[in-house]
Structures are given as C-alpha cells and as structure tokens.
C-alpha cells in the first residue's frame, strides 16, 4: 500500500526555516532534517532502477510537484512516468550525480531520444525548470545523436553497395552480413570514441568510417564484394580466386594492408571525399588506434565480443548513448517519422540524359561532402604562398610587409594546430594543419582581390599602412580560416534548417588567434565582396558571425568598442552619441572597405591630426589619443558603421518579436523602439557583458507595464524562444553585477528598471519623449536574389546563380537542383548530354532581340549594365568581349550569359544603395 501523499511540504519547509545556520540559538540542531514524503510508489521504483541518490530523488520529486501545480498539469498526469524520468534527468545533471546512462533512462521510461528531447522542451514551462547546465548537456547529446544517426544510415547504405546479398556457398558462415555489419559498426564506434574528443564532428567521423570500411574490405573475400570493390581487392591479392578465410588472412601482410590505397581510392571517389584527407586520418589516427587495442592488420577480423566490451567501457564512462543499439533498430534510437523519411530519400546519381525535374533531400553526409567540394573548387588554383601579384604589392610598400606576413602565418599555424588537437584529439593535429593551409590559401586569394579593388578605387599602389597592420592581417586570416572551419563543421542537424554549434564553431577562432570580436567584424563585409565564389551558405554563416558580434561579442568588457565610444563622447557636439539617431532613416551605404575601417579615423575626410603618425603595426582606432590637445578626436568610421548596423539589427529583431506578441497594439512599437534605441545610445554600459536581446525584451516589458498592457515576461520569453538563432542562456543567465547572474526578470527589476525608471515613466505622461526614427532597413548586402533574372522578349530564358546542393564529378559542378524548374535546363560546366536539347535552346536564343533596361543608379555607384544583347555576332554589350570565329552561336551565347551573370552578381555586391528600383524587382 503506497504511503499517504504529503501535506504539501509544510513540515519540511518549517523545519528548514527554523533550523539556524549557526549555534546562536543555544540549542543543538536536530540530528537530521525530515525526509520529503513521496506519495508515488512507481516513482520510487523508477529511482531504484536508476540507482539515484536521495538528493536526486528529492529534487526530482520537487520538480515534478512544481510541474503538477502549473497550468496544463493534466498533460503531465497522463504521462507520469515520462515526466518523472525527465525530472530525474534534470536533477541528476544539476547535482552532478549521474548514476545511469542516457540510454538506460530512455529504456526505463520507454521513450525515444527524439520524443524525450521534445518532452523536455515542453516541460520547461518556467524559465527556472531547466537550467543552462541541463540545456548544455541536452545540446551535446542531441548533436552526438544526430551525427550517429546520419552515420549509421550512411553506413547501412554503403555496406549494401559493397557486399552481395547472397554470397557463394564457399564463403564461411562466420562472414554473414549480420556479423559483418556488427563487426564494422562496433569497430567504428570504438575508434570514434578513442580518436575523437569532439564526437560531433561529422566530417572527421565519416572519414574515420571510410578507414574502417577500407580495412575490412581488404580482409573480405572478393566473392562477397560488388564492383568496383571486388576488382580493387582482387588487384591487391593478385588473383581473382576466392580464398578461404584462413588463407586470405594469412597471405596478407601488415605492410600490404597499411600501404595499399586502391580500396580507399574507390571509397573516396564514390563518396566525393578528398583522398589526401582520408589517408591522413588513416595513417595518423586509425592505424595508431588499431595498435592501441592490440589488433595487428595481418591478424584479420577482430573478435566482436572483445571490441564490444571495450566500447561498453567508453559508453558507461560517458553515460550517454549506446550506439550499438542502432544494429538492433532499438526503439529508443529511432528518429521521428519526418526525419526518417528525409534520411531515407537519398539523391541518386543521374545519367546525363535524365531530366532533373525532381530534387530529393540530401543526407547530412552528402551535404557535408558537397559543401567541402565547393570550397575545393574555389581553392584548387590558389597556393599557400603569396602570388607574384601580391609580392609586387608588397614591394610597392614604403615598409615591405612580406617577412612579417609570412612570419605571422607561420606562428599562427603552430598555435592553430595545437588548439585544434586539444579540441578534437591529439591524433588529429595533422588534420588541423591541412585545414589551416586551406585557410591560408583563401587568405592570400582574398587579400589580392581586396588590394586590386582598392587600387581601382583609389588609383594608388602603396598600401604600406594597411599591409603592415597586424590586426588587419590577423582578422583577414581568421575570417579565411573560419570559412574553412565552417565548411568542414557542417553538423548533421543542419539539414532541417537549424544551426548546431560545435566546439570549433565561431567564436572559437577568435580565442585561438587572440583576436577581439570588434576588430574581426571590420573585415567581414569586405571579405564577402572580395570573394564572389563564396557559397550562399558561407555568406549566411559570415553574416551570422557579424550578427553575433553585434549582439554580444563586441560588448564584452575587454572589447575596444567601449574605448571608442568614450573617445566619441569627447568630440564636439557628439556627447554620448556614438551615432546620432537622426541618421537612422537614411539608407545604409555599403561603399566602405576594410581599409576604411582598419585605418579609421586616419582616412576620415576631416583634417589630419597634428600628432605623430601611426605606427605601422598599431590599431588606428585606438590611436586617436595621440592628437594634440587642440585637435578634437576624429569620428571613427568603424564605430559609426557598427552602430548603424546594430540599430538596424536591433529594430529587425524587435519588429519580429513585436508582431508575435503585440500586433493588436501597433502604437506601442515606436515607443518600445525609442526606449530600446535610447538605451543603446545613452546607456550603453547596460550592454557590457550582456546581450542585445536582453535589452530588447526589457524595453518591451517596461513600455507594456507603463501603458497598462498585460504582457508577462513569461509570455515574452516563450515567444522569444521561437525566434531563429536564439539561446536559452540569453534569458536564463543575465549579468546582475560582477560575477553574479540570474534570470532576465531579476535583471529587469534590479538593474534595468533602476537605471531607466525616470525615462520609462515619461512614456506614461502626457509629454512622452520624442520618438526615434524607424531605421531604414535595406536588403542584406550579402544575399543574392532568390529569383532567377529573366532575359526579356518572351522566350522564357533565365539567368540564375548555380544553387547548392551539388553533385561533383570529374571536377565539374553539376546541379541536382536549380530554379526555375524547367524542361530545358543547362548548368555552365556540366556535360551537355543530348544535342536536341541544345538545338532548342540555340533556337530560342537566336530568336530573341531585346534590350534589358536598368534603372538609374546613384552617382557614386558603379556604372550599371545597359543591356543584354544576344543578336550581335561576336560581341556582348555587357562586357564587350570578343569570341573566336570557330565558336558555335550557342557557345557564344552561353559564354555571354555566364559573363552577364557574373557581372550582375558583382555589381549587386558592390551596390551602395540596396533600395534602388532595380533591386526591389
């Protein structure tokens, strides 16, 4: 018979209140506080199964009681066991007393990983139910599960392509498909656990899986294998005769298996992997792993039971997911139906004759490999040394920067390799070196492009100050390496539109290079303009990095931003105004360059300071204090642009949240924005070590409070959690005072309201403050239009940027998706296929006779394209290029379309006014 329910904890609460912390009362304390009474036997049974401590048991029960007393508690009553499991999980993490693995918890409450994560999200009805510590643990578990799920699906499909379904009777019964799969998968899990410290790295994990497959394929009888693996193994053996297992094992040598690359070459080709990278993983990580577990290559197949026991030790130590259960299709590891259907629909290779009318979703592994291949196409022609063109720029400098540039690249390379190995695994140091070298290639490539643009813009050849600026070079190199890291760091869950961070995600690179976020922000826009081959995903990633800097990273205590703001207050007529509000409704110009920002305010149009010149390796923004006492500090271009961008980002986020919550009160938006903007401009110290969204939510709550609009903080937070790119730590952990953090409600009451009480109360009076202008919101300067551009004349010919995802073959990009979905579709660079298709296109092109009118641009913008002409032999009005007489008309028109598309994209990136009529069409 279960014990009686407690009387809502009254006695326990009184006992805790009455018990003194010191012996001041004169009476000895009671021997022990009374235990919390728990009125559910099944709950106690579950605790016993999971072997939890009394502390965890009591905290979990209190959490359950708080959920039961909340609104909508009926749902938790119907799912008591699941709710108990979630509460025990929360309590165990918060108290650091995990006595069970995550898989054991799932099995004890009969729930899958996906449903558990979703239920945990629903349980967090109050901001204090799930701590940031629990959030962090759940995030790690989810990323690991996503990677394992993606890899297992890929593993199953790949094995199906390697092995025959019914091998000949000569093959030993020990080599049946079930045993093969089990042996391969457990070996991979053990290798992954021992080699990688960062187990959510999808790319290295997949490369390691290919190494495991290569190892076992070489040990497999050719009769078990399909082509092209059968031929590769037969070539290694020197004979196509099917050997018995014992003979096959004994005739191999460790040297043969370790050095032969025929099988790994086939695997890399079939999966579009870089052979050098996979071989690097094989020799620096996989072979040492085999040696560490006592498996010699010539000894053949390892014993499954031995490997399984070793993996179990790792699993019990990590207390997370038992990935061996994927082999059994265990219910706890099954994804939800939507995710499963997406994973199953893998795009297959299309023959050149097939029409690409249907785009099937990509698997995470395929998406990751294609993204890497796109980067490789960009960097194939680049080198990891300065080009002759760059050397000539260096020689033109007053102080030649070549030696300092090379030395900096070398030194940062050593630092990067060390930090990469610490984060990923000591056996992966060479992998870090490979990725850094790719970043160096991109660094030199973009630097050259930037200097060419500056030379055209300014008609100068001496860039000594810029090229001798240490912060500029460190920022540019960090941006290049970040592009590489983000390309390789694509997470398994990014296919569903979410952004999952890993240990190497931004701002990791800033810590490695000891670089301030505010300095890094200066290079982002110029970097994107200088490298037109960046994929849409990479442009979006860099834009998100810029947003994170504006939201919080630039507002950290050690940021140079606060010094610049302080200096801006010293300027005449600009006290407390880093950027006047009057400029908000003006279009944001994008005609600045990295040189303008890094050499600001030296390149300001105002007269030069009378103080000493800047040192070649100094940070100019921080050097304005060298001016004489009679010369006022000049306005910082980088600070002005930063504030303009912050204002626009702040309003966009406010506008999005406002219409989720207060669309019935449109009159409140300008009031909230005015308070928000006033805080950023005049009370910017509130942003120190805090987040832009914290000020936004407090501004919204404060205005609703004085205007008597019922909007609780809980509702604001619930809506905020649904916005893109948000983190629960933003509202759960806010700085109150030095090293003291609490929820956003506490921040509002103790800090925000105390600082702005007088200002907030003005909005309730008859004479409210003057409203701030609504910022002019242009389209992003980084994104191309989603719609293809139509060539007029009614022939339905479109020019469109090649969209990802790609399927790469023989070094050319061939699309698996492009807009518009048409019956005649051509990608520049792909195999042309049948001639009939192109005869139709040629006929369509020849029949067009039109001019493309473009609207007038502002005088500072580049000269616009006047027309596209497809009716003049040998010339394109867009670029005046000449064609060889032997080229066919179709080849000429195809080249013209390519040239035009490139010019249109480049002009759009350099366009200083995003609101022109041509941009809005």
VEXVOTI-347598 format. One record per residue (C-alpha): residue in one letter; x, y, z. Coordinates in steps of 0.1 Angstrom, whole numbers, plus 5000, padded with zeros to 4 digits. Layout:
AXYZ...
END
This chain:
X500050005000X501650334989X502350595016X499950885021X500651205000X502451475019X500651785031X502352005005X505752015023X504652235052X506552055079X509652025058X509552385049X509052495085X511952275096X514252435070X513152785080X513552725117X516952555116X519752805123X522952805103X525052875134X524752785170X523453125181X520152995194X521952805221X520152475213X521752195193X520452145158X518351845151X520251535141X518751535106X516151725086X513051515080X512951355046X510551465019X507551235017X506951104983X503450974975X504150764944X505450414947X506150394910X508350694912X510350534940X510650214919X511950414889X514550584912X515750244925X516050114889X518250414880X520150384914X519750754921X520750914954X518351054980X519351414970X518451344934X515251174943X514051464965X515051734939X513351534911X510151504932X510051874940X510451954903X507651714895X505351884921X506052224907X505152094872X501951934885X500852264901X501452464869X499052544842X498252254819X499351994845X496851744832X499251654804X501951564829X499451344848X498751144817X502551094811X503651054847X506450804840X507951014812X507751334834X509451154863X512251044840X512751404828X512751534863X515251274875X517451364845X517351734853X518051674890X520951434883X522751684860X522151984883X523551794912X526351624893X525151284904X524651084873X524250714883X522750604850X523450634812X521150834790X520150514771X519350344805X517050634813X515250614779X514750234783X513350274818X510650514807X510150354773X510750674753X512850754722X515651014720X513551254698X510451234720X512551284751X514051604738X510751734727X509151654760X511951824779X511252134759X507652124768X508352064804X510352394806X507252594813X509052834836X512452974829X513952814860X512752454854X515652364831X518952514839X521552634814X523652334826X520952094815X520552284783X524252244776X524051864783X521051814761X522652014733X525751784734X523551474735X521451594706X524451674684X526051344691X522851154683X522351354651X525951254640X525550894649X522150864632X523451024600X526550804600X524650484607X522250544578X525150614556X526950304569X523950084561X523550214526X527250194518X527549834530X524649754508X526649894478X529849704488X528649344497X526549104477X523249004493X523748624489X527448534487X528548204473X528447894495X532247894496X532248184520X532448094556X529248114576X531148344600X531148614574X527348654571X526049004566X524849054602X528248964616X530049184591X527849484599X528149434637X531949404635X532349704613X530049934633X531449844667X534949894654X534050234641X532350334674X535350224694X537750414670X535550724671X535450724709X539150674713X540350904685X537951194687X537451414718X534951614698X532551344688X530051574670X532551634641X530651484612X533351514586X536251354605X533851094619X532850994583X536450994571X537250764600X534250544590X535750514555X539050404571X537250124589X535450024557X538750014538X540349804565X537549544565X537049544527X540749434522X540149144546X536949034528X536948754502X536348904467X533348684463X531548884489X532149214472X530349404444X532149614419X534249824419X535449694453X535849344441X538349444414X540249664439X540649374463X541449124436X544249354424X545649364459X545548984461X547048944427X544348694418X540548674414X540448334430X538248334461X540448234490X539148084522X539048304552X542148154569X544148164537X543048514530X544148624564X547548454564X548648564529X548248934539X551049134555X550649434576X552649644551X550249544522X547149644541X548649964556X550050104524X547749984496X545450264486X543350114458X540250044480X540450384498X540650554464X537450384453X535750474486X536750834483X535750864447X532250704454X531650944483X533351264469X535951264497X539351424495X541751134492X544651304509X542551394539X541251044544X544750894540X545851144567X543151024590X544050664582X547750684590X547750944618X544650824637X543250484625X546450284624X547550414659X544050314671X544449954658X547849934675X546350074708X543749794710X546149524702X544849454667X547549394640X546449434604X547749094594X545648914621X542448964602X539049034617X539049134654X536748954678X533349124681X532949044717X536349194726X535649514708X532149534722X533449514758X536049794751X533250014736X531049944766X533750084789X533650414769X529850424769X529550374806X532150634813X530450894791X527050794804X525350894771X524150694741X524750324734X525150344697X525449964693X521649964696X521450104660X522249754648X519149624666X516949904654X516249974690X513150194696X514950434718X517250544689X514650564662X514150914647X510751074643X508950994611X509651324593X513451304600X513450934590X511751004557X514251274549X517251054556X515850764535X515450974504X519050994493X519651164459X521050914434X523450974406X521751094375X522750994340X523551284316X520351214296X517951234326X515951544332X516551684366X512951774374X512851644410X515151744438X515351484466X516651594500X520251544507X521651334535X523751514561X526951334549X526251414513X525551774521X528851794541X530951634513X529351864487X530052174507X533652074511X533952014474X532652354466X535452504487X537952294470X536852414436X537452774448X540952694462X542252454435X544052734417X545252904449X548552854467X549652874503X552353134494X551853494482X551353514444X553653734422X550953994421X550954014459X554754024460X554554324437X552154504460X554454424490X557454564470X555554894464X555154954501X557255204520X557854934545X557854594528X555454374548X556454034533X558553904561X556153994588X553253844569X555053514564X556153504600X552653574613X551153304591X553753054604X553353144641X549553134640X549752804621X551652654651X549052794675X546152674654X547552314651X547952294689X544552434697X542852214671X544451894685X543451994720X539752044709X539451744685X542051494696X545851474697X545851234668X544151494647X546851754647X547751704611X544151734601X544252074617X547352164597X545552064565X542652284573X544852584582X546652554549X543352584531X542652894552X545953044542X545252984505X541953174509X543653444529X546153524502X543453494475X541153744492X543953984501X544954004465X541354074454X541054344481X544254524470X543154514434X539854674443X541554934464X543955014436X541055064412X539155274437X541955504449X544455484419X547355424444X549855144446X551355194480X549355024508X552155024534X549955134563X547254874557X549654584548X551754654579X548754654602X548854344624X545154354634X544054374597X546154064588X545053864618X541453944612X541653854575X543453524582X540953444609X538053514585X539553284559X540153004584X536653054598X535252994563X537252664561X536252554596X532552634590X532752434557X534152124575X532052184606X528652134590X526651954616X524351654610X521251854621X521752154597X519651994570X516452084589X517352454589X518852474623X522352584632X524052354656X527352474671X530352254678X533452314699X535152464669X532352694659X532753074659X533953244680X536552964687X538853114660X538953444679X540253274710X542853084690X544153404674X543653624705X541553854684X538854094695X535454044680X535054414672X538254404651X537154094634X533754254624X535654514603X536854264577X533654054572X531854264546X534954344526X535853974527X532553874512X532754134485X536354034476X535453664472X532453634448X532753254447X531653204483X528652984485X525353114498X525752904530X529153064537X527853414531X524953344555X527453204580X529653504579X526653734582X525553534613X529053584627X528653954622X525253954640X526753764670X529454024673X526854304672X524554124697X527054044724X530653964715X531654324708X530154424741X532454224763X534454414789X537754384772X536454504739X537954814722X534454924714X534055094748X537255294744X536055414710X532655514725X534355704752X536555884727X533555964706X532056154735X534956384735X534156504700X532556844699X528756824697X528656454698X528556394736X527056054745X526155984708X528355724690X525955764661X523156024661X519555894659X518856134631X520855914607X518555604613X516155674584X518955724559X519955434536X522955244549X525855284524X528054984516X530855164498X533355134526X536254894526X538454714551X541054984547X538555254557X537655064588X541154954599X542755284592X539855484606X539855764616X543155834597X541355824564X538556044576X537756344554X538456574583X541856744586X544756524598X545856534634X548956734643X550356444665X552856194654X551955944626X550555604634X552955314639X552755064610X551654784633X549254974656X545554974658X544555314644X541155334661X542855324695X545455584685X543355894683X544655994718X548056084703X546456404688X547356744703X545156904729X543857154705X542756894679X539556714687X539456334680X538156254646X535056044641X535755664639X534355524606X534355174622X532355284652X529855484631X529255194608X529054944637X526355154655X524355194622X524354814618X523554754654X520454984652X519154804621X519754464636X518054574669X514954704652X514654394629X514654164660X512254394679X509954414649X509854034646X509153974683X506654264685X504354124658X504353784675X503053944707X501654284702X500254304667X496954444682X498854734697X500754884668X501055224686X503455064711X506154964686X507655324681X507555374719X509455044726X511955124698X512555464712X513355324747X515455054731X517455294709X517855544738X519355274759X521855164732X522855524726X522955684760X523055394785X525455164765X527055054798X524054834802X525354634773X528654554789X528954164791X525254144781X523154064750X521254294727X518154084731X518154124769X517754504764X515054444738X512954224760X513254464790X512354754768X509254574756X508154474791X508854824805X506655004779X503854754783X503954804821X503555184819X500955154792X498854904812X499154634786X499054284801X502254114789X504053894813X507753824810X506953454807X505053524775X507853734761X510353464768X508153194753X507853394721X511553484721X512553114722X510753054689X512853324671X515753204649X519253204663X518253234700X519853074730X518053004763X521053134782X520153474770X517153494793X518253244819X521653374828X521953754827X524753954844X523354134875X526554264890X530154144889X530253764886X526653734897X524053604872X520253554874X517253544852X516153834830X513353914854X515853984881X517954184857X514954404849X514054474885X517454524899X519354684870X517354794840X514454954859X516755124884X518755274856X515955384833X513055434857X512755804851X512955764813X510355484813X507855674834X507955954809X506055734784X503055734808X502856114809X501156354785X504556464771X506456144762X509956164748X510556244712X510255924691X513355784675X513255744637X512555394624X515755264609X515955234571X516154854566X517854754533X518054414519X521154224531X524254344511X525453984512X522553784497X521653734461X518153744449X516353414452X514553454419X516353404386X516753704363X514753684332X516053774298X513253974282X511553924248X509153654260X511253354253X511453244290X515253234292X516653294327X520053354342X520453214377X523253164402X524152794405X522452674436X523752424462X523552134467X525952004440X527051664429X530651674418X532051454391X535451494373X535951834388X532851994373X529852124392X526651954381X523452074398X520951844415X518752154420X518252474401X515552734396X513452764376X512352404372X512152384335X512152124308X515352264293X518052334320X521752394315X524452444340X527652614329X530452354331X528352034331X528251764305X525851884278X524151554271X521951514240X522251764212X518451804207X518051994240X520652244230X519352294195X516152404211X517952654234X520052784205X516852844185X515353034215X518453244219X518753334182X515153444181X515553694210X516154054201X515854274231X517554514254X517554504291X516954844306X518254914341X517055194362X519355484370X521755434399X523155694423X526155874410X528555704434X527555354423X529455164396X528255224361X525155004355X524754744328X522854904300X521654604280X522054234273X522254164236X522053824220X521753934184X525254064175X527853814164X531053814184X530154094210X528354124242X527354474253X527754374289X531554334287X532554394251X534254054250X535253904216X534553554205X536553324183X535053274149X535152894152X532852904182X529252804176X526453054182X525252854212X528752854228X528953234223X525653294238X526353064267X529553254274X527653584272X525153454298X527953344321X529753674318X526553874324X525553664354X529053724370X528854104363X525354124377X526353944409X529554154413X527654484408X524954374433X527654314460X529254654453X525954834451X525855104478X522155154478X520054844483X516755024479X517055114443X514255024420X516254754402X517054584435X513354564445X512254404413
END
